[in-house]
Amino acid sequence: MLQLKDLLRRKGMTAKELAVKIGISEGALSKSLSGNPTLERIEQIAAANTITCPKCGTVLEVKERE
């Protein structure tokens, strides 16, 4: 969970915002990450910062401006 918290801080996002974005409660996110998260949960977290092009299906990563 520490690595995820560090990543969220660098992206300016809270665990609650991530949980809302992937459609689960903050408690469910915390419980999932403190135990053994499912592949589905890991994929949901990874997809939270990506956008899929509706025309071609290309996955685009959202990055902060430097």
HELIX and SHEET records of a PDB file:
HELIX    1   1 LEU A    2  LYS A   11  1                                  10    
HELIX    2   2 ALA A   15  ILE A   22  1                                   8    
HELIX    3   3 GLU A   26  SER A   34  1                                   9    
HELIX    4   4 LEU A   39  ALA A   47  1                                   9    
SHEET    1   A 2 THR A  50  THR A  52  0                                        
SHEET    2   A 2 VAL A  59  GLU A  61 -1                                        
END                                                                             
